[in-house]
Amino acid sequence: MSKRETMRAVVVRGYGEPEVLRVVEVEIPEPGWGQVRIQVAAATVNPVDLVTRSGVLVEAGLMAPRESTGIGWDVAGAIEKLGPGVDGFTVGQQVIGLRDLLDSALGTYAEYVVLDATSVAAAPTGVSAVEAATLPLNGLTAAQALDLLELSEGDTLLVTGATGAVGGFAVEIAAQRGIRVLAQGSDAEFLRSVGAEWVLERDADLSAEARRRVPGGVDAALDTAGLSNRALAAIRNRGRFVTVVGGAVPVPLRGITVHQEWIHADGRALARLAEQKLTFRVAETLPLEAAAEAHTRLAAGGLSGRLVLTL
């Protein structure tokens, strides 16, 4: 097989610590009907990648065990080939996309990735591929969670873990929708810059402090930090709650509507996000070969923004 027919990709061989991530040479995938092949410029490292690699998702029954598992959800790059039946995109176009399948042989930590065209959108203008790569998973998670809450302009929203990637987008998107945001997180300056009206420290008494600022409680909470009942207690009776953290769904006390949000790829929604003026935060870039290092650093915490693998 000629070199032009193969590519470098990172896969999980077995499950466990970052050392199970291996750079391998594999055949370049071919796009099928309704698919596009993207030459990857940047792929973001997210917490879901860590639990994929560790085997937690296999233990939870969300994935079948494989000898070799693909990894990586976010991608930014250029369309290199169109599959049959694809319109609306052109070869060479700069795009972003999301792979939302947990169980597959290849992910976005690779030189090329094939995605359904419905999972892809034109890249935001005026930003680098590295910055754009941080949007799909985290931005769509935030937007889809907000959609579940069905809030109106002027409603009040608590966002926990607001300085995280999902939380930061949630604050900014909500504020742009005219929602009054109470953000819980450690970086007050950043949170106010993206639209938070009020800011609470990470260790604040959520119920007491939220109700001090919004008497009776906020209309809704978006829990990105897994605080569950602590966040629920800050919500008014018959309010709304959504969590993006698996296993953090509280009992729907006081008539509160409770949702668990599970991300799904949506190219049209991603295109709308790409057209908004959003704040992209990159902690650092690393080469594809440093995927294991990136996982170690993400697990250690303390990052401001996402680590992004570049090719």
Helices and strands as residue ranges (DSSP letters): G 3-5, E 6-13, G 18-20, E 21-27, E 35-45, H 47-54, H 56-59, E 68-70, E 74-82, E 94-98, E 112-116, G 117-119, E 120-122, H 129-132, H 136-149, E 156-160, H 165-176, E 180-184, H 188-193, E 198-200, H 206-213, E 218-223, H 229-232, E 235-243, G 253-255, E 257-260, H 267-275, E 282-287, G 288-290, H 291-300, E 306-310
